[in-house]
Amino acid sequence: MSALPILRRVAPWPLLCTFALALTGLVFIGSATMDDSAFGAQQGRQALFLLCSVGVGFFVLLPHYVHVMRAAWLIYGVVVLALLGLPFFAPELNGSRRWYALPGFSIQPSEFAKLAVVIALAALLRFKQRARTFDGLIVPMIVAGVPAFLILRQPDLGSSLVFAPVLLAMCYAAGTKARSILLVVLVAAAVGVLGYFYFLHGYQRERIDVYLQHWSWTESKLNDPDVRSVLRGPGYQPWQALVALGGGGMTGFGIGDGPQNRYDFLPYRSEDYVIAVVGEETGWLGCLCVLGLVTGLVGGLLHLASCTRERFGRLVCVGVAAWIGAQSLMHVAVCGWLVPSTGLPMPLVSYGGSSTLATVRGIALCLNIGARREPILAADGFV
């Protein structure tokens, strides 16, 4: 099939939401860095990342996605090897080894691992019989668990947590029984408890402890010297994000005029806390608009899944939707201190080349699947 018929059949709604989120990200990355000499070039670099992502996404869109299915385990293996090599070849930055430094840019394998796991799980679970067996439950957990564990050891707790909702959503879509899903949740909870005591670093446990403490803080307790010490230490980032979101009110201070942003109180505001900048400068209405675009994108991808009878394609669409939706909600929850503080970019909105490239590739693959209605003569195994 030539390129023109494929482009004509590309679903417009996910595409429009993707471009709208990307443009929103450019606006607020510019606002978050306009007075910062160290990060002032981020808006231009993000624009370049988006242009490169669109080019790569275009070439992901054109070839038949069956080639991706055939290369699923090769893609997964390359990503796992890249994660294994980080402790040996990646420079240490802010106490972690997450990026391969290359001339002029860096690559973060954990972002590409999310898409690789989606593709590998789709290739594994496309067989209905396998999805409904005990073996079909354990093997997908291993497939998702290996990169999640390697990412956790970088350390990068936020990215490692994204794999859990992706695994659950894809297993459910593949026809795994409800009691098996419950078993996965229980196992994940047990692993989480063990991880707190044996796998998390001291500063990560401290963030969880501060998160649990802050629910008991009243207005009078904020003047307590011990509480103020915490707010200047491990609780500083989530507290400043919460102040920014609350201070923005309904309509915000205006783009570029948020005090937490403008006067450099909020750290990592173009990456891990970008939605706090959105809330401070455009208020709750602005946040609702951004979340509406995310909902539209995720809903559009799930609609593609519902229209695709071929199992691999449907599972990929479900997995990418779960990845983008879960990571976006986790980012918002971190900024609102509804969950413990952890670094996690908001797809398409936060600054980051690897995150942008991986997300656009995932969306392009879903658009590729939606543009092709493969005839399936067998009964639909998703009923």
N, C-alpha and C positions, 0 to 999 in steps of 0.2 A: 504494500500500500504506500502511495506517495505521501509526501509531507503535507500537502495542502488539504486533502480530505481529513487527515488526522487533526490538523489544527482547527478545522471547522467544527470538529466534534468535541473539542475540549470544553469541559463544563465551565461556564463563565463565572459562577458564583464563588467557588473556592479561589479562582484566579483573582477576582476583584478584591476579596477579603485579604489575600496575600499581599497584593500591592498596597492596599490601604494600611495594613499593619506595618509594612516596610517603610512607607512614607511617614507614618506616625513615629516610628523609631528614629528616623533621620531628624525629625523636628526636635524631639526631646533629648536625643544624644547631643545635638547642637546646643540646646539650652543648658544641659548639664555640664558642658565643657567650655562654654564660650569665654569664661573668665579664668580658665585654668591653663597656664602656659605649658604644663607637662602633658595635658591630654587634649589640647585644643585642636589637634589634627584628627581626632576620632571621627568627627562627622564626615570629613572627606574620605577617610579610609573606609568607613562603613558604606558610603556611596559606591566606592570601588568594589567592595565585597559584594554588594548587591548586583552590580553590573556583571561581575564574574559569575555569580550564582545564577543569574538569568541565562547567561551563555551556556553554562554547564547544564542547567535545567532543560534548556531547549534540546540539547543532544540526548538527555535522558528521556525526553518525551517522544522522540521520533522512532527509535528502534523498538521492535516488539518486546514487551516486557518478559516474554518467555526466556530471553537471554539472561535476564537478571535472576530468574528462578534457577536456571542451570548453573549459574555462578554463585548461588547463595552461600554454599559452604566455603568456597574460595574467599568470598568477601568477608565472611565471618572469621575465617582463619587469619587473614591478613590483619584484621582489626585486633584480634586477640594477641597476635605477635607484636603489633605496635604498642599495645598496652603493656605487654611483658617487657618491652625494651625501655620503657620510660625510666625505671630506677637506674639504668645503666648509662643512658645516652641523653636524657633530658636534663637541662640545667635546673637547679633548685631556685624557685621563685616564691617568696612569701611562705617558706616552709614546706612547699609541696613541689612535686615533679609531675606536671600535667601537660607540658607543651614541648614539642620538638622545635628547636630554634633553627630556622632556615634563613638564608640571606633575604632581608627585607620583610619577613613575616614569620609567623609560627603556626604550628598545627596542633590542635588538641584532639587526640584520638577518641576521647570519651564521647564527643559529640557525634562522631561517625559510628561509634559502637551502638548507639541507639537505633539508627537505621539498619545497621548490620544485623542486630538481634531481631528486629521486625521481619526482615527478609528471611533469616534462618528459621524463625518460628513458623512463618507462613509456609516455607518449603517442607517443614517437618509435619505440621498439622493439616496439610492439605488432604491427607488421607483420613477419611471419616473414621475408619476402624481404629486407627492409631490414637485419634483424639479421645476415644472413649475407653481406653484401657489404662491400667495402672502405670504401665510403661510409658504411655503417652502423656502421663502427668509428670513423672519423675524426670524424663529426658528434657522436656521443655524447661523445667525448673533449673536443670544443670546448664542448658544453653543460655538462659538469661542470667544465671547466678555466677558463672565464671567471669564475664566482663564486669558484672556489678561488684564482685569481690575485688577484682584488680583495680577498679576505679576507687573503691572505698579505701584501698591501701595507699593511694597517691599522696595525701588523702583528699577525697572529694565526695563527701557524704551526700550532698544534694543530688548530683548526677546519678549516683548509685541507686537512689530511692526511686528514680523514674522508671526503672525496669519492672518494678512490682506491678503497677497498674497496667502497663503494657502486656505483661504476661497474663494477668487475670482476664483482661478484655479479649485477648486473642484466644485463650483457652475457652472462654465462654462462647465466643463466636464460632469456634470450631465444633462445639457440641459437647464439651466436657460437662459432666453431671454436676449439679449444684453442690452435692456433698463433697465432691472432689475439689471444687473451687474453695469450699469452706476449709478443707484440709490444707490447701495451699496458704490460705490466710492465717491459719493457726501456726503452720510451720514458719511463715514469715514473721509472725509475732514472736515466736520463740527465738528465732535467729536474731531479731531485733533486741531482745532482752540480753541474750548472750553477747551480742555485739557491743552493747553499752558497757559491759564489764570487761570484755577481753579484746575487742578490736578497735574501739574508738580511741582517739587521742585525748589527752587530758583537756585540751581547750574545747573539744567537741562535747565532752561530758559536762564541762563547765557551762556551755551554752544551753544544754538541756536543763541543768539545775537552775540556771537563772530564769529560763522560760517558765519552769514550774513555780518559781518563787513569785514572779511578777503578777500572777493572778490574785495574790493576796495583798498586793499593795493598794492602799487607799491614798486619797489626796494628802492626808496628814502624814502618812508614812514616807512620802516623797521627800520630806525634810529631814528624815532620819539620816544621820551620817553614814551608817552602813549601807543604806539603800542608795544614797548619792554616790558612794564609792563604787557600787556595782554599776551605776549608770554611767560612770566615767571610765569603767573598765569593760568587762565582758558584755554588759548590757547596752553599750554605747550605740552601736549600729542599729539594732532593732528599735531602740527608744527614739533615736533621731528620725527614723523612718516613720514611726508612729506619730511623732509630733508633726512631721511634714504632711501626712495624710489627714490628720485631724485639723491642722491649721488651714488647709485649703478650703474647708467648708463645702458648700454646694457648687460653687462656680470657680473657686481658686483665685490666686493672686494675679494671674496672667502669665503667659509664656515668657520665661526669662526673669520673672520678678519674684519667684518663691524665695523667701529668706533662708530656709534650710539649704536650698540649692545654691543661691547666689552668694551666700557668705560662707560656704564650704563647711557647713556643719555635718552634712550627710555624706559619708564616704561611699565609694564605689557606686555612685548614683547613675552612671551611664551603663552599668552592667547589672549588678545584683539587686539594685534598688531603683530601677528606672520607673517602676509603676508608682513609687512614692513621689517622684518628681511630677509625674502625670497628675497625681492626686493633689499635690500642693499647688500646681499652676493652673489646672483646669477643673479642680474640684471633683466631687463624687460623680457629677455628670460626665466629666471627661473619662473617668475610670470606667463608668458604665458603657461608654461608647467603645472603649478599647476592648472591654470584655465582650461586648456585643459582636465586635469583629472576630474575636477568637471563637465565640460560639457559632457565628456564621461559617467560619472556616471549618471547624470541627463537624458541624452539622452537614456541610457540603460534602466532606470526605465520607461521612457515614452514609449519606445518600448515594454516593458512588458505590459504596460497599453493598447497599441494598439492591442496586441495579445490576450487580455483577454476580453471575451464577458460578463462574469459574472460581474454585475455592482459593487458590493461591492469591489471585487478584483481590478477592474480597477480604481475605485475612490481612493483606498488606494495607489496604485502606483502613481497616479497623485499627491495626497497630499504629499507623502513623497518626490517626485521629486521637487515639489514646495517649500517645507520646506528647503531641502538641497540647492537648487539653490538660493532661495531668501536670505537665511542666509549667504551663501558664498559671494554673490554679495554685500550684506550690509556690511559685514566685510571688503571687499576690498574697498568699497566706503568710509568707516570710515577712513581707513588707508591713503587713498588719499585725505581726507578732502573734498570729494564731497558731503557729508552729515554731519550733526552735529555729534560731537564725542559722542559715546555711547558704553558701553562695550558689545561686542558680539563675542563669539568665532567662529572660522571657523571650521565647522564640519570636524572631523577626523584629522585635522591638528593642531588645538590649544590644549593646555594642558587642561584636565578636564575629570574626571571619569564619571560624570553624562552625560555630552554631548556625550562622546564616546559611552557609553553603550546605550543611547537612540537612537543615530544615527544608530549604528550597528543593534539594534533590528528592527528599521524601515526598513533598507535595507534587513535584513533576512526575514522579513514578505513579502516584495515584491518578493524576490526570491522564497519563498514558493508559492506565488500566481502564479508566472511565471512557476513554475515546474509542475503545475496542470492545465490542459486544461479541465475545466468543461464543459460537454455538456449542451448547453442552447437551448431549443426547441422554446422558445418565440422569437419574433422579437427583433432585437437589438435596444434598445431605445436610442442609442447614435448617430444614423444617423440623 
